[in-house]
């Protein structure tokens, strides 16, 4: 938007400026009206009472409830991320194999797990494990396994796309100087592919972090669970303040990760170390792409 | 296999709820997403900032939080009630949360589509005297839509899969809830799980293929 001009409108002249000022005023009034409506609705129900917000100023609330919840969320996210990266690397590379008996099963696994709603996967694992392994607390395992299978499949596609994004000349040159298949992959293709797919991987990790909240439904003790099930009984009436506080924490974490992805994308676009063009943040090609993107 | 046959009517009824939710949320989120993208590229900085803030907030909040908040927060605490019938109320709360969430992704897809429209198109539109809304609705958005059919298809597929999270909004009728309920009584059943997976794939895969085919067919030749 340099100089006020953009794709859709010119730098405004006197009449357009007047109209824009008018529109700004109308928009401001409308936004203030919405804000006032929300405020008064909350006020009516006593949501601004000091005593339901006050607990969040006490350090003990943070040490007893919010930090343990955050640790639960981050633990599931970290475990899920590590396993999903492993899963993605193995299946992504398997899909690139020259052998049909490796490529096709890997492709089927990736496509199937991408098409299954994550919550169903988590439910299934959650109910399957006790009947196989006996009683116990399987909430964390169910969440991590679900996150691994789903996000691992998406990451597999990203990794495959990353390797395919390296120009053919690179692998041809590598074969020409006498490297074998493994050498071409590990020394030539992957180092360049990783630069190209880093932003897409990080933004998939944002999805993974958001999806840990599904653990709430099977009563995994994460941030959402503390906010909605554990804090309100301890501080009566404080559900909405708790929801807002944990919402801010989630948004902050995700925006930090998204900013990292954008920074990585800009960096790899500038860098000349890799011949591969960076893979778009949400554009993973694939037949019947089963809902890839930041959802 | 017996469990799948025995519970098939319940599961189908549950899956029908997912399809109903998908249809309503799909239409609404496409409409709101389009309005939102109009706000995000508008010449009024205040509107632009408000649109950007909304998109960033809704997009970075877990859907489970959005849906649980719309039920436990908005409905129970603030008194937002669509209907006295709990199941109808739950349905519309899910629609509210899922639409609020999905329309931000529709908006972002469309915005990346707007970026693919060449500068000359907008300049020509202004040169023949079209106003902002006219050039947006007659020139820019039609081309932007055609550029992002495949990503929009992905957004819709993800939305269909996300209808299973309805359970977080206390809407206990969709197929995920029916599956959980069945597992509670009969124990885990692999055929039931596979049956539901197949049902989702039957809906989701054709949408992927269709949008992929449409994207190629309707691509703007440049």
Interface residues (C-beta under 8 A of the other chain):
Chain A: X6 X7 X8 X9 X10 X12 X16 X20 X23 X24 X27 X28 X31 X41 X42 X45 X47 X112 X115 X116 X117 X118 X119 X120 X123 X124 X127 X128 X131 X206 X210 X211 X212 X213 X214 X216 X217 X224 X228 X239 X240 X243 X246 X247 X250 X251 X254 X255 X258 X282 X283 X287 X288 X289 X290 X291 X292 X293 X294 X295
Chain B: X41 X43 X44 X45 X46 X47 X50 X56 X57 X59 X60 X61 X62 X63 X64 X65 X68 X69 X72 X73 X76 X77 X78 X79 X102 X105 X108 X109 X114 X115 X117 X119 X122 X126 X132 X135 X136 X140 X150 X151 X153 X154 X155 X157 X158 X159 X160 X161 X162 X164 X165 X167 X168 X175 X176 X179 X180 X183 X187 X188 X190 X193 X196 X197 X200 X201 X204 X205 X207 X208 X209 X212
